[in-house]
Structure formats: structure tokens, C-alpha cells
Amino acid sequence: MFISDVHLGSKPAKAEFLIDFLRHHEAETIYLVGDIVDGWRLRRSWHWPQTHNDVVQKLLRQARKGTNIIYIAGNHDEFLRMFQGVHFGGIVVADRAIHEAADGKRYLVIHGDQFDTIVHNARWLAYLGDKAYDFAIIVNRVVSRARRLFGMPYWSFSSWAKVKVKKAVNFIGAFQDVLTEEARRSDVDGVICGHIHHAVIEDFGDVRYINTGDWVESCTAVVEHFDGSMEILWWPQVQAKASAVETPFVPTVIEGGGVKAA
């Protein structure tokens, strides 16, 4: 199971959605693909409600039960990069990892900020973009409340707007290109990353590009099935479908890279 960009410590983090997702899913291995904790926002102002603590406790509880958890540090939680290899309650910290799927394919697992020139060469611009993103998230919350008022399922305005803006689309394309090239240099079959909050599974020639999305806008995770195939789970959509048929949601257990009904 691959999860990234939760941004615990920030108000937009959809911790409740993630808690519900983790309640219905278990895995032999969980990759936390960066930006799980938002150190940037915590430095500006402290925000850590009980739900954010519940996410941490839920992950630590799974680690104690035997789940292998690998925490790949990102740019918002880059302070963890100085603790690579150190175990925190059974969680291993790394800058990158190689995951071998059930079908034998090998994937580079990396957050992806290392290849974002804005983050590294114009850090002030990255912080400015972070502020603009905060504004988009505020608009997103207003839209979400209005949709709930009319009984409509969750929908991310900010995610929709991002893919509609030409420059954002160009940035996403460039990011995908550079990550797939890094996968080729690493002699693997694909790359699994986060960072840009845009969940997708796409083949670029001989390399499979997988982005896990986020738990701020789209609330997505990537899971590996028993045969090694990868799938994006859009958790709000799963919840909406379960509510629509008015039947109890059947938990899914993910073991050894696969999925089965519990």
C-alpha cells in the first residue's frame, strides 16, 4: 500500500478520511511516500488536532502488529532525512527505496521533490506557491461544505482547477518525464512517487509512472494486488458508492501485495 502527501499538521489534511481508509485496509507493507507530516506549516503555526494524532497511532499500531512501514521523506518533512535507517516505533526512514512487486517488476519509490527545481533553486517561490495553494484549499473547503449541504459527495475543486490550468498541466508533464528518466537510470520497471498531488498510473514507453496522489484534495492511495497489478483507490468515491447501495461496506485486507475481501 502506498500513501503520500497527508500533510498532518495542516488544516486541509483529510485525517478523518485516512483514518477510515486505514480502518478498512491492512497490508504486509505500507510505504509512506513523503509529506506525511507538514513541517513547513508546523513551523509557522502549531495545528495538531486529535485526528492527526489518531493517524499516527493507527500507523504505529499496524507496525506493532507486524506491518512493514517504510517512511520515504519528502520536502515538507525533510527533517527526517537526517534520520535515515532509524526506526521510529517499527517505522524505517529512507530517502528512496526499491519495491519488488508480486509480478517481479521493480519500482523506485521516491517522493519526487528532489527533481522539483522550484523547491531546490527558488525556495522563496516554493513558499509563495504554498500560500497560493492554501487559498485554493480554502475555496475547496467552501465548495465541499456547500456540496455536503445539498447531499452531494466530496469533490475537490482545487484538484480540478489544477489540471485545468495550462501551466500546471505542463509542470505535471515535465515532472512525469524527469521521474521516468530517473527510473530508467535506476534500472527499474517503474517509479512510485507523490509530491504533486496528482494521482495517476501511466506508461511512458517501458517505464510505468505511478503517483499516489494525496490526502488533502483527492484522498487517494495506490494498492498492489496479488498478481502485482497496481490500482488507485479514490476513497471518497468508494465511500459514496457504498452509501448509494445502502449496504455495509466490506473491509478489504491487503496482504503480500494483494487484495481480498475480509
N, C-alpha and C positions, 0 to 999 in steps of 0.2 A: 504494500500500500504506500502511495506517495502523496504527501501533503506539503504544501508550501504557502508562504505569504499569509499567515494568520494575523500577524501584527498585533499580538497581545500587548496591552499597554496603550493601545489607541482606542478612541471611542468608536470608530467604524467597524472594529473587529466583530465578526458574527460568531462570538464564542458559543452562543446557545445552539446555533446550527451545528457547529463542530462537535459539541458535547453529544447531541442527538445522533450525529453520524457515528461517533466512536462507540456509542451505546449499542448500535445495531451492527457494528463490524469489528472483527478481530483479525489479526494477521500474525503469521510467524515472524515477519519482518516489516517494520514501518520505517520509511525514510522521511525525515522532516527536512524538506529541501529549501531551507533558508527563510529568513524573515519571520520566524515563528514568534519571536519577541521583537517589539519595535523600540529599540534603544534610542533612536532619534527622538521620538515623541516623549519617551520617559524622561529624557534629559531636559526637555522643555517644560513639561508639567507631568506630575505623577497621576496616573489613572490606572488603577488595578482593582476592578470590582471582583466580587466573589466568583462570577462565571469564568473569569480569566484564570483564577486560581484553580477552579474545577477542571479546566482543560489540562493544566499541568499535572494535577493529581491523577487525572484519568490516565494520562500517558505513563506516569511513574508506576501506577498500579499495574498497567499492562506489562511494563518492563519487569516488575517483581514477579509476575506470573509466567515469565519466560519469553516474552516477545523481544526479539532483537530490534532495538531502536537506534538508528544512525542519524545524528543531527548534522546536516550539512549547513555550515554557517553562511549567512547572506550579508548584504551590506547594512541592513538595519540592525542585525545582531552580530556585526563583525567583531565585537569584543570577544566573542567565543573562539575566534581563530587562534588566539594565543593559548588555548587550552586543548588543542588537537590531540586526540588519543586519550584524553582524560575521561573517565567515566563519572557521570553525574546520576546517581541512583540507577545505574544499569544502562544509561544512555551514553553512546560513544559519539564524540565530536570529531568531525573531519571537514576538510576544505572541499574534497571531492571523493567519490567512491566509484567502483565498478560493480555493477549488479549483473549477475548472470541469470537470465530468465529460464523458465522451465523448458523452453524450446531450444536452449543453448545459445540464444542471442545475448550479446554482451552490450550493456548500456553504460555510458558515462553519466553519473548522477552529479549534478553541479547546480548551484543556484543560478549563475549566469551573470551576476553583476561584474565579474572580472572582465567581461567583454563589453561593458557599457562605458563608452568613452566619456559621457557626461558625468557619471559617478566619479571617475578617476581623474579626469583632466579639468573639469569645471564644477567642483563640488558645490560652490555657491549656487550654480544653476540647478543642480540636483535638488538642493534645499528649496529653491524657489518653485520648482516643479512640484515638490512635495506639498507646498502651501496651496498651489492651484488644485492639486489632487484632493486636498482636504475640502476645498469649496465644492468640487464635483460630488464628493461624498455627502456633503450637507444637502445638496439638491436631491441626491439619491434617497436620503432618509425621508425627505418631504414627499417624494413620489411614492415611496414604499408605504408610508402611513396612509396616504390617500387611497392606494390600492387595497390595503387591508380594510379600510373603512367601507369600501364597496365589495368586500368579499373576494377580491382578486388575489391570485398567488404572488409570491415575491418575484420581482423583476428588477434587474439592475440597470438604471438609467445611465450611470457612469460607464459601465462596461459597453453598453450600446453606443454611447456617444464616442467612446474611444475608437471603436472600429469604423466609425463613420467619418472621422477626421482624416484627411488625406495624409498629413504628416505623421500622424500616429500609425496609420497603416504602413507607411514607408519604413518607420522605425521598427515595427514588428517584423517586417520582411527582412530588414538588414540584420536584426537580432537573430532571426532564424538561420540566415545564411552563415553568420560567423560561428554560431553554435554547431551547426552541422559540419563545418570545416574543422572545428576543434575535435569533433567525434572522429573524423577521418584521420586526423593527426594522432589521435589516441588509439587507433586501430581497433575500433569497436563498431558495433552494428547500429547504434543509435545513441541519442542523448535524451536525458530526462532532466528538465530544469524548471525554474519558476521565474521570479523577478518581474516580468512584465504584465502579470495578472491577465493572461490571455490563454485560456485552456484550449489545447488543440493536439491532435495526433495527425501527423502528415509525413509522407515520404518525400525526401529530396534525393532523387537518384537511388543510391544504395544505402542511404542513411535515413533512419526513422527519427523524426523530431517529435518529442512529446513535452508539452508544457502542462504542468499540473494545475494552473490557474491560481485561485486564491480563495480566502475566506473573509474577504472584505466586500467584494462585489458579487461574484458568481457562485461562491460556495461549492467548489469542485475538488475532487480528488481523482487520482489515477489508481486503478487496481489491476493487478495481474491475475489472469485466470489460470486454471490448472494446466492448460495447454500452452501457456506462455504468452497468449494474446493480451493486449492492453486495452483498457476501456476507461473513458472518462465518466465519472458519476457526478451528475448535476443534482446535488442533494435537494434543493428546493423543488425541482421538478419531480423527484422521486416522492417527496412528501405530498405534493399536490395530487399526483396520480393515486397514491394510497388513500387520500382523503376522498377523492372523487368516486371511488368504487365502494367506499364505506365498509371496507374490510380491514381487519387488524393487519398492521404491517408485519411481514415475515422477516425476522432478522436474517442477515447474511453473514456467514462466517468465512473469512478468507484465511486459508491455511496453505502454506507451501506454495504461494504464488497462484492460488486458485480460489474459486468462489463456489459455495454450495449453500443450500437452504438449511437453516438451523432447525 
